[in-house]
Amino acid sequence: MAIIKPAIPFPAKVLSVESLTKYIKDIVENDSLLSSVWVQGEISNLVKAASGHCYFTLKDDKAVIKACLWAGNRKYITTNFKNGDLVMIYGGLSLYAPRGEYQIVVTDLRPAGIGALYEAYEKLKNKLQAEGLFDQERKLPLPFLPKGVGVVTSSTGAVIKDIYRVIRRRFKNMPIYLVPVKVQGDGAAKEIVTGIERLNADSRVDVIIVARGGGSLEDLWAFNEEPVARAISDSKKPIISAVGHETDTTIADLVADKRAATPSVAGELVVPVKDDLIELIKQKKQRLNRIIKSIFTIQKQRYEKCAQCRFLIKPSLLVAERRNNVMNLSRELDIGFKTFIDNLKHKFELLNARFISLDPIVLLKRGYIMATDEKGKVVTSVAMLKKGLALKLGFADGYAGVTVDNVIVSEGEENG
């Protein structure tokens, strides 16, 4: 018997590939889980473009997913990665419409299996930062020229060789005191702390280098432990941290008084170039000789000038000259004082003559009369007079009482 397939109704709306892809893209990119997710897998098909972008596939034994790491985010990722590495990546899922493929846009990448270490690292970092162990104010300055350099690191490997080579090249006879320690694994942190304490107690050492070569976070973990950070912080001598590569940042780097990108750089920081110092001393010595010669020349000129001075040759001339100056000054003082007194006397005479000329008694002696009314008010105008008014006439030698009989104004009119 034949099976009849039911007819599919003709759709009312047909989506374009673009519309369908856009719909799926909106769902994927707006999903709260898929927009920020951690995924673990193995890197394969890694391509590092000249532009700085990275493209790779993240896979496990059952599935694969494409991933892209843009150059703008790549510069903030310190982890080195290659094909075959097991990593954890963080990012958001996106759909690439031209190929209809979804991929993860990576914003962070870390080696897999060390999430707990990162968490412990951040926790200790925040704790010590809150205590002020990273503050610049508490960091000790490096000595300009130490009498001895202490090094806490492994006695084998390239690190100690690099430090020795750089210091010997810059300052051949600089004493270097190595405290060999384990730099990774069980007991490494305790040995590093002991090494720092030993060098702090060694009076031959002025500055300490704590160093280790590069490695993974697990390899460098001894320098992220709290006892090591406390030992560096408590050190009475400045400590340079040269742990890992330049991109690695350990707690020891943050607490140390100075961080060096590499052990070789630590060697450069800890001592100056001896030949440069010798040249500088030579230049300073030459300059000092020139200054001393110049001072002697100036002093000799002063001596010769003094030796030709007539007062030093015959001191009595100076005494005689000073005596003449004193006599001249005394004479000028006498003349000036006499002139000053004469001027004062002349001014006094002028003022006295003026004072006398204004004396009312003097005017009365010259025949003038001063009339006052009954109240003692001086009569200065005929307008103040009236018939029968009693007046008092003042003369130079006495007074007389009178009565006004009539008042005549200057125009000749008679009043009363």
Disulfide bonds with the S-S distance in Angstrom:
none
